[in-house]
Amino acid sequence: MTAVLNLPGVLRAHAGGHAQVNVEIAGATSTVGTVLDTLSREHPALVRRIRDEQGVLRRFVNFYVDDTDVRDLQGLETPVPDGAELLVLPSVAGG
């Protein structure tokens, strides 16, 4: 099974310049956390921008599964179905 992670320009350099990364999902019970674990094997620098040292989503990173923010669901325990569209958006501050 596969999910597609869509990346904004600011994160693409950490994924070999790709705008999308296919992530193989192991089993029918994959979660956002297991997807990030899998992704970290191929793109560890990318995952370090998404998770902090304790393994939780960084405070200013929004992560979506099929258009819903995982913070409104079950966080890292949010199920990721086969064919899911994933999106990571770091917040941008400016002034």
C-alpha positions in Angstrom: 0.0 0.0 0.0 1.2 3.5 -0.7 0.5 7.1 0.5 1.6 10.2 -1.3 3.3 13.0 0.7 3.1 16.4 -0.9 5.8 18.9 0.1 6.0 22.6 -0.2 9.1 24.2 -1.8 10.8 24.9 1.5 11.0 21.2 2.3 11.8 19.7 -1.1 15.6 20.1 -0.8 15.3 17.6 2.1 13.6 15.0 -0.2 15.9 15.1 -3.1 14.1 18.1 -4.7 10.9 16.1 -5.1 7.5 17.8 -4.7 5.9 14.4 -3.9 7.3 11.4 -2.1 5.6 8.0 -2.3 5.6 6.2 1.1 5.1 2.5 1.3 2.6 1.7 4.0 3.1 -1.6 6.0 -0.1 -3.3 6.7 -3.7 -2.0 7.1 -3.0 -0.3 10.5 -0.4 2.3 9.4 -0.5 5.6 11.2 1.1 9.0 10.7 3.8 8.0 13.1 4.6 4.8 11.2 4.6 6.6 7.9 7.1 9.1 9.3 9.2 6.2 10.7 9.3 4.7 7.2 10.0 8.1 5.6 12.9 8.7 8.0 14.8 5.7 6.5 15.0 7.4 3.1 14.8 11.1 4.0 16.0 11.6 7.6 16.7 15.3 7.2 13.1 15.8 6.0 11.6 14.0 9.0 13.8 16.1 11.4 12.0 19.1 10.0 8.7 17.5 10.8 9.3 15.9 14.2 11.2 17.2 17.2 13.8 15.3 19.3 11.0 13.6 21.3 9.4 12.3 18.1 6.3 14.5 18.2 5.2 16.9 15.4 7.0 20.2 15.7 4.9 23.0 17.1 4.8 25.0 13.9 4.3 22.1 11.4 0.9 21.2 10.2 0.4 17.7 8.9 -2.7 16.7 6.9 -4.2 13.3 6.0 -6.7 13.8 3.2 -7.2 17.5 3.9 -7.7 17.1 7.7 -5.1 18.3 10.2 -4.0 15.4 12.3 -4.1 17.6 15.4 -7.9 17.5 14.9 -7.8 13.7 14.7 -5.5 11.5 16.6 -2.1 13.1 16.1 0.6 10.7 15.2 -1.8 7.8 15.9 -4.1 9.0 13.0 -4.7 6.1 10.6 -3.3 6.5 7.1 -5.4 4.5 4.6 -4.0 3.1 1.3 -3.9 5.9 -1.3 -4.0 8.7 1.2 -2.9 12.2 0.3 -0.6 13.6 2.9 0.5 17.2 3.2 3.1 18.8 5.4 3.0 22.6 5.8 5.5 24.4 8.1 4.1 27.7 9.4 5.8 30.8 7.9 6.3 33.9 10.0 7.2 37.3 8.7 6.8 40.8 9.5 
